């Protein structure tokens, strides 16, 4: 009887764990998209409700109509803003808007920090912001990081790197490390590949990665680019 109960318990644990592994990624994906769609709907809902009051129609009061229209309206606004900023006049207007924000004491700090973080996440391969490996938390254990900028040691002039190391599964929190540039190993990972590895705890990623600091790694070490400002 005890053996049968133990076998049943083991089977339940194994199947429940298999179910969690199967449903887990789908559940996380659902949470992410629910959050994004919820924020898009919340942004466009006041405009949709204003339209519904001025043009009362029965179909406006259906449960999913207003949130759906709010999401579509927000996406249209985002597209128009992106389209305008890609034009010369739009870029000039956006530059003027940013210059106004930079004059606001508290807003300037927050906006500039977020802007730099987004730019570093969207940086192209040939920029000075890229995916690297560094020894963290101890020597011999490599962590994936994002090289966000370079600077120089005031005393010795040695090139230094600032590397943002996101936490696995929860990249909203991270560590910021400042270390000699020579100890940074550049990888051929794209930002998308690196974020996929971080979000999945390494389950999704390339089959090979530049890890050892041999001759190939020395050739791939980060060369000191011009410091970012």
Wavefront OBJ file of the C-alpha trace (Angstrom):
o trace
v 0.000 0.000 0.000
v 2.792 2.411 0.901
v 4.627 1.603 -2.343
v 1.502 2.282 -4.376
v 0.935 5.568 -2.559
v 4.582 6.578 -3.066
v 4.340 5.649 -6.774
v 1.128 7.658 -7.103
v 2.686 10.648 -5.324
v 5.784 10.475 -7.522
v 3.628 10.314 -10.641
v 1.576 13.303 -9.532
v 4.677 15.370 -8.801
v 6.258 14.450 -12.128
v 3.132 15.253 -14.147
v 2.466 18.507 -12.285
v 6.077 19.588 -12.873
v 5.758 18.685 -16.561
v 2.563 20.741 -16.713
v 4.278 23.731 -15.095
v 7.170 23.503 -17.563
v 4.700 23.347 -20.444
v 2.328 26.074 -19.279
v 4.961 28.339 -17.686
v 6.267 30.011 -20.875
v 2.710 30.415 -22.185
v 1.614 31.967 -18.894
v 4.537 34.408 -18.848
v 3.816 35.339 -22.481
v 0.164 35.889 -21.562
v 1.134 38.146 -18.648
v 3.466 40.229 -20.828
v 0.906 40.714 -23.592
v -1.888 41.337 -21.085
v 0.208 44.074 -19.482
v 1.075 45.661 -22.840
v -2.488 45.504 -24.169
v -3.813 46.801 -20.862
v -1.482 49.798 -20.970
v -2.356 50.491 -24.621
v -6.077 50.286 -23.836
v -5.705 52.506 -20.758
v -3.901 55.151 -22.834
v -6.556 55.310 -25.564
v -9.680 54.697 -23.488
v -10.384 58.364 -22.553
v -10.504 59.352 -26.237
v -12.767 56.422 -27.103
v -15.104 57.225 -24.194
v -15.251 60.857 -25.353
v -16.239 59.707 -28.844
v -18.834 57.314 -27.398
v -20.490 60.154 -25.464
v -20.735 62.405 -28.520
v -21.778 59.659 -30.931
v -23.929 57.309 -28.866
v -24.249 53.955 -30.602
v -25.313 50.646 -29.131
v -22.242 48.831 -30.395
v -20.001 51.300 -28.530
v -21.260 49.827 -25.251
v -20.314 46.240 -26.053
v -17.805 44.771 -23.531
v -14.808 44.447 -25.875
v -15.487 47.271 -28.305
v -14.098 50.208 -26.340
v -10.880 48.436 -25.154
v -10.231 47.168 -28.692
v -10.767 50.610 -30.206
v -8.554 52.114 -27.476
v -5.706 49.722 -28.350
v -6.074 50.421 -32.076
v -6.223 54.183 -31.468
v -3.061 54.083 -29.334
v -1.231 52.042 -31.981
v -2.293 54.543 -34.660
v -1.023 57.429 -32.522
v 2.292 55.632 -31.925
v 2.630 55.000 -35.660
v 1.935 58.641 -36.478
v 4.444 59.816 -33.857
v 7.086 57.416 -35.192
v 6.353 58.499 -38.753
v 6.624 62.177 -37.883
v 9.882 61.753 -35.966
v 11.396 60.012 -39.012
v 10.842 63.192 -41.033
v 13.132 66.222 -40.823
v 10.477 68.524 -39.372
v 9.400 65.821 -36.947
v 12.960 65.262 -35.755
v 13.424 68.977 -35.199
v 10.169 69.196 -33.240
v 11.133 66.145 -31.142
v 14.572 67.634 -30.476
v 12.907 70.833 -29.302
v 10.566 68.814 -27.074
v 13.511 66.926 -25.559
v 15.371 70.168 -24.916
v 12.333 71.439 -22.991
v 12.221 68.237 -20.918
v 15.924 68.532 -20.132
v 15.263 71.896 -18.474
v 12.815 70.388 -15.989
v 14.768 69.495 -12.813
v 13.358 66.096 -11.833
v 11.854 65.045 -15.174
v 15.177 65.576 -16.941
v 16.979 62.992 -14.777
v 14.283 60.343 -15.195
v 13.744 60.931 -18.914
v 17.458 61.018 -19.739
v 18.130 57.801 -17.819
v 15.245 55.942 -19.450
v 16.191 57.291 -22.871
v 19.786 56.123 -22.518
v 18.648 52.694 -21.325
v 16.289 52.272 -24.282
v 18.980 53.450 -26.691
v 21.428 50.926 -25.241
v 18.892 48.099 -25.640
v 18.202 49.097 -29.244
v 21.825 49.772 -30.147
v 23.221 48.304 -33.346
v 26.114 45.913 -33.480
v 28.632 48.475 -34.738
v 27.938 50.889 -31.885
v 29.824 51.034 -28.607
v 26.816 49.541 -26.824
v 26.786 45.756 -27.271
v 26.486 42.354 -25.625
v 29.541 41.288 -23.652
v 30.709 38.772 -21.052
v 32.412 39.704 -17.793
v 33.547 37.810 -14.700
v 30.578 38.126 -12.347
v 29.763 37.454 -9.518
v 33.235 35.876 -9.087
v 36.201 35.352 -11.354
v 35.725 32.382 -13.643
v 31.944 32.715 -13.779
v 30.802 34.717 -16.787
v 27.662 36.829 -16.888
v 25.951 38.363 -19.891
v 25.938 42.129 -19.812
v 25.316 45.164 -21.979
v 28.221 47.527 -22.526
v 26.524 50.886 -22.122
v 29.484 53.265 -22.311
v 33.210 53.674 -21.785
v 35.173 56.125 -19.657
v 38.713 56.651 -18.386
v 40.267 56.311 -14.938
v 41.000 59.855 -13.756
v 44.246 58.781 -12.059
v 45.779 56.427 -14.619
v 43.850 57.115 -17.813
v 43.005 53.397 -18.054
v 39.958 52.679 -20.261
v 36.992 51.524 -18.204
v 33.697 49.972 -19.201
v 30.285 50.310 -17.608
v 28.343 47.087 -18.023
v 24.694 46.560 -17.123
v 24.028 42.973 -15.986
v 20.308 42.091 -16.001
v 19.005 39.458 -13.620
v 17.771 36.250 -15.240
v 13.991 35.829 -15.564
v 13.492 39.300 -14.093
v 15.572 41.738 -16.201
v 13.800 44.734 -14.671
v 16.439 44.612 -11.923
v 20.136 44.580 -12.721
v 23.674 45.233 -11.506
v 25.883 48.004 -12.841
v 29.583 47.120 -12.941
v 32.562 49.361 -13.750
v 35.676 47.392 -14.700
v 38.771 47.643 -16.914
v 37.884 47.458 -20.580
v 40.469 44.731 -21.125
v 38.463 42.357 -18.918
v 35.389 42.647 -21.127
v 34.843 39.972 -23.791
v 32.713 41.014 -26.729
v 30.290 38.413 -28.090
v 28.553 38.049 -31.417
v 25.147 37.903 -29.707
v 22.457 40.315 -30.791
v 20.402 42.210 -28.235
v 17.417 39.971 -29.036
v 19.428 36.774 -28.454
v 20.834 38.086 -25.183
v 17.426 39.129 -23.871
v 15.973 35.741 -24.877
v 18.683 34.006 -22.841
v 18.043 36.275 -19.865
v 14.254 35.932 -19.990
v 14.351 32.123 -20.306
v 17.171 31.507 -17.860
v 19.451 30.333 -20.675
v 16.970 27.789 -22.078
v 16.779 29.713 -25.359
v 20.069 30.742 -26.924
v 22.741 29.967 -29.502
v 24.656 26.675 -29.581
v 28.030 28.399 -29.314
v 29.300 31.519 -27.588
v 32.699 33.148 -27.217
v 33.596 32.322 -23.610
v 37.284 31.519 -23.223
v 39.879 34.245 -23.405
v 42.130 32.506 -25.888
v 43.559 34.032 -29.025
v 40.109 34.252 -30.612
v 38.760 35.879 -27.470
v 41.646 38.339 -27.409
v 40.822 39.254 -30.994
v 37.185 39.699 -29.927
v 37.952 41.753 -26.854
v 36.281 45.101 -26.843
v 38.439 47.797 -28.379
v 38.161 51.165 -26.643
v 35.691 53.230 -28.680
v 35.265 56.922 -28.286
v 33.638 57.623 -24.895
v 29.907 58.214 -25.071
v 28.481 61.499 -23.894
l 1 2 3 4 5 6 7 8 9 10 11 12 13 14 15 16 17 18 19 20 21 22 23 24 25 26 27 28 29 30 31 32 33 34 35 36 37 38 39 40 41 42 43 44 45 46 47 48 49 50 51 52 53 54 55 56 57 58 59 60 61 62 63 64 65 66 67 68 69 70 71 72 73 74 75 76 77 78 79 80 81 82 83 84 85 86 87 88 89 90 91 92 93 94 95 96 97 98 99 100 101 102 103 104 105 106 107 108 109 110 111 112 113 114 115 116 117 118 119 120 121 122 123 124 125 126 127 128 129 130 131 132 133 134 135 136 137 138 139 140 141 142 143 144 145 146 147 148 149 150 151 152 153 154 155 156 157 158 159 160 161 162 163 164 165 166 167 168 169 170 171 172 173 174 175 176 177 178 179 180 181 182 183 184 185 186 187 188 189 190 191 192 193 194 195 196 197 198 199 200 201 202 203 204 205 206 207 208 209 210 211 212 213 214 215 216 217 218 219 220 221 222 223 224 225 226 227 228 229
